[in-house]
């Protein structure tokens, strides 16, 4: 059969309703979109932007560049020494081989220390904190989170500066995380992530668990010494509630500030979806929970995702390896190198408070009207 006829035959096979064929097409489309984002959006030059933003819980208006490319190893090495990040990963025995191990083989190895929190030993995961005789279910996530933060506090509080909690399907660009945190002292009572609103409280927010959230050393200290020990202000163990909501409640009670992690153009750094869901608005159903929960004005569009993204959620193993390859090994021929620049460190009095830009509870229908 001639090549052209073969191609037409294959094309008809896909179009005719082959489930496998459609899955292949969708997978290829998703990979292509992620590739385009990482190489033509993520590393694009932003010097021509004229937008300005107040210096409130975010980087200043000076240009901020991605530093995850191997061309910037010297700066990444400096940040690794000066911004020590412990990453602990929430996982379960059922996910050890399908999710957790892939975190260890990709982004997890760039943390200063990586710990998996689970209920069974697994030497393939490296360092683990195992909760023995523990019912490892969704309803036990809050208990698991409390114990994990107590463990890292007692063992590593004096060795690390920042403490990141992430899920086993979260992908984190650790260099970009360090670049954000470099501006802040770990002695400030502050934490960062993707901001969600507390229900019935427009100006109080907490961080999405799926996108990951990172506590300063002082925030970790207050959590363990003041919040977790007081059930009047912080939910006790064996309470069935979302762990991120519980963490936000406890940290708020001990005056730990929920920081604004968006970049200088108000674009998201911590993303509660994967790149496919963010870059293609129609990929996400219009009745999802996100628009009414996000603290800031909700938008799902290409120009709302930061060029210096820190994390994505719902990342399958193949997405993790693809992201790892294109950001740490792949080089675009004749691409423009960006200068290595670090922001000036902020003083506590320079940090201001922000109010929610979504106090009117923007609906899911309105989210797609934003360009």
Secondary structure, DSSP 8 states (H G I E B T S, - for coil): --HHHHHHHHHHHHHTT-HHHHHHHHHHHHHHHHHHIIIIITT---TT-------SSS--SS------SGGGHHHHHHHHHHS-EEEEEE--GGGIIIIIHHHHHTGGGGSSEEEEEESS--GGG-SEEE-TT---SGGGHHHHHHHHHHHHHHHHTTT-SEEEEEETT-EE-HHHHHHHHTTS-TTS-EEES-EEEETTEEEEEEE-STT-EEEEHHHHHHIIIIITT-TTTS--TT--S-HHHHHHHHHHHTT-EE-----TTS-BSB-SS-HHHHH-GGGS-TT-SHHHHBSS----SGGGB-TT--EESS--HHHHHHHHHHHHT---TT-------------GGG------S-TT---HHHHTT--
